[in-house]
Amino acid sequence: MESLQDVKLARDDATGVAVVRLDRPAKRNAFSQSMINQLISVLAHLDASDSVRAVVLAGKPDGPFCAGMDIKELSQLSTAEAHERQFLKDLTKAFAQFSKPIIAAVIGFALGGGFELALAADIIYAADDAVFGLPEVKIGTIPGAGGTQRLTKALGKHKAMELILTGDSVTASELARLGLVNRVFPRQEVESESIKLAQRIATKSAPVLKLGKKAILTAEEAHLEAGMSLESNMYYATFDLEDFREGQAAFLEKRDPRFNLS
């Protein structure tokens, strides 16, 4: 397994539960390529372990969950480079191929790629004051790790359009009402309740858990692969736009972007 700096792993083989913690607090858990590589390595390690039957994905105990992609790294990518690297496809593939249940324990905010990580999980528990959003449009791009596809499948076209095209945030309570977040708790209870759920799941037959997850995802992901491929291509296409450069610069300079509105 790759050396871990920005991702922490704690596992309890007695209960069959592992906690994977995003741990890059200086960047609000925004993920760099190095952090992505670490997360992929951890997932591969846990999927191969017979003693782990359920996983909790969390940020710091007091939040945040994840602020998405590190904008400094993102701003360096061109469309050609994104295609060459197959940017973010390794991360989405790691989640798609992970055979065991993943519970996202969201405290604080899950924005951009952070929201997409939660969407890629199988169950979402969240703090009652947690906030979710896909604000990529505000920096001149679109979600690129499954956000346009998974959010639409979860909430329907109209709500997904509103959230993605405005970049507005939405509360965990609202997403629970809409059926995307499973349950909300006071923030001090989110992680413990997520672990309790993982422990309950982990008492079930490991082969049956894998088959159940696979069957559910088969129903959810009909035609998802084609949609994910299209999303990636359109996401990469934004990297050569002047508005993308302006959006990244404005974010890093802490000012409002001046997009081309014509």
N, C-alpha and C positions, 0 to 999 in steps of 0.2 A: 504494500500500500504506500502511496506517495506520502512524503513528509507533510505533516499538517501544521499550518500556521494560522490560517484564517477560518478553519473549520475544526471544531472539536467533536470528539466522539466519546460517549459514555455508554457502556453496554452492561446489562444485567442478564447474564446467561441463565440465571435461576428462573427468571420470569420470561425470558425470550424477547425482551424489549431493548432496543437501542435508541439513544437520544443523539441526534446529529444537530450540532449547534453552530449556526453562522456566527463567527466571532472576528469581525473586523470593525470594531467600534469607532475608530477614528474616521471611517468612511460610512458610518451608519449602516454597516453590513452591505454596502454596495459591492457587487462582485466584479473582480478583475478576472482576467483569463486564468491567472494562477489560482484564484479561489475556485473558479469553475472546475479546474483540473483536480483540485483537492476534493471537491464535492463528488465529482464523478468517480474518483478513486475510492472514496468511502462507500458510495452506493454499490460499486462492484464488489468490494470486500464484504459488505453486509449481505448482499444477495447470494454470495457463495457460502455463507456461514449457516450451517444447519441449526445452530443454537439461537439464531435471531429469527423471530417470526413476525414481528411488527416493529415499525420505526416511527419515532416522533421527530419531526423537523421543526426547529425552533431558532429564535434569535437569542439575545440576552434575556435573562429572566424578567428584567424590567423594560424590555424593548430597546430598540425597534426590532421588527422582524427582518426587513430588508428594504433598502432604498432603490434597488434595481441595479442597473449596470453602471459601472464607474464611468462618468462622463468624460474624464480626461482620456481614458483608453478608447472610448467609443468615438471621440472626436478625431482620432488618428486614422480611422478606417475609411477606405474608399470602397466603392461598389465592387471593383475588381478584386481587392484584397479580401473583402467579406466573402465573395464567392470562392476564392482560392482556399480560404481557411474553413469554409463551411461554418461560418461564425454562428455560435449558439446551438448548432445542430447536434453537437456532441452532448450538450447538456439536456436538450429535449429528448434525445435518444436514450440517455441514461435513465431518465424518469420513465419513459415509455417502456423500456425493457425491464425495469425493476419489478420483480414478481411478487413482492410482499406488500402488505398494506402500509401506506405512509399517512400519518396524521400530521397536518400542519397546525402548529400551535402559534397563533398570531397575536402578538402583543405590540402595541404602538402602531406603526404603519407598515403596510406592505404595498409598495409603489412600483410601477413599471415591472421590471423583471421580478421583483419581490412578489407582486400579485400573481405573476405568471408561475412562479414556483408554487405558490399556494394552490393555484388552479391545477397544476400538474400533480398535486397530492391527491389522495383518495378521499380524505375526510378533512374538514376544516373546523377547528375549535378556535374561538377568538375572544379577545377581551371586549367587554361591552363598550369600551371607548376606542377600539381599534379602527383604523381608517385604511381603506383600500382604494387604489386608483391606477389608471393607465395614462399617465400624463405625457406620453411621448410626443403627441401632437404639438405640445407647447415648446418642444425643442427641435421641431422640424422633421420628425420621423413618425413611425407607427410602431406598435408592439411587434416584436420579432421572435418571441419564444413561446408562441402559441396563444397569445392573448386574444387576437381577433377571432380565432377559431373556437377556443374553449369557452370564452365568455359568451359568445353567440349561442353555442350549444347549451350553455347553462341558463342563460337569461332570455334568449330570444333576440331576434334581429333589432327590434326597436330600442330596447334598453341598452344593448351593446353599442348601437350607433350613438346614442346619447353620451354614454360614458367615454367611448374612445374618441369621438370627434370633438368633444369639448375638453377632454382631459380632466374632467371634474372627479373629485373623490367621493366615496360613498362609505357610510358607516357599516360596521359589522352587523349592527342591529337591522339595518335595511336589507343587507344581503341575506341575513337569516330569514327575514320575512319573505324574501324572494326565493328562498330555498337553496342558495349557494353555500352559505355558512351553515354548518350543522347545528352548532349551539354557541351561545355567548355566555360568558362568565365574568365576574369581577377579575381584573387583571391578575391579582395574586393567586387566583385559582386555575388559570388557563392551563399552565404547564402540568400541574398535578392531575387535573382532570383528563388531560390528553394522555398522560402516562397510564392513568387508571383504565382508560378505554383501550389503550394498546395492550395492557396486561390482560384485559378480558378477552380481546381478540386472540392474543397469543396462547390462550388455553385451548383453542380449537385445533383441529387437525391441520398440520402445516400443508400437506398436499391439497386438502380441501380449500384452505384459504387461497392458495395460488390459483386453483381452478375457478373459485368464485370470483376472484378479482379479474381473471382473464375473461370470463364470460361477460361480466358487467362492462368491461372496457371494449369488448367486441361490439356490444350494442351501442356504446357511446361513440366509438371511433370509426364507425362506418364512413368511409370517404374522408376521414380526418387527415390521413397521410397526404392526400392530394391537396387539401386545404392548407396544411402546414407548409408544404413545398411552395405553394403560391405565395403564402404570407412571407416566407423567407426571401423570395425573389423580389417582392415589392419593398420589403424592409431594406434590403441591400441597395435597391435603386435609389432610396432617399439619401444614401451616403454621399452621392456626387452632386446633390442639390445645393445651391447657394443658401437656401433657407435652412438646410441641415447645419452648415457651417455657422450660420448666424445664430441658430438656436443653441448650439453647443457653446459658442463664444459668449452669448448673453448669460447662459447659466453660470459659466465659470467666472464671468465678470460681475455677476450678481446684479443684472439689469434686465429690463424688459426687452424681448427680441424685437427686431424691426424686420418683419417678414415682408416678402414681396406679395402684395395683395391684388396685383393685376392678373 
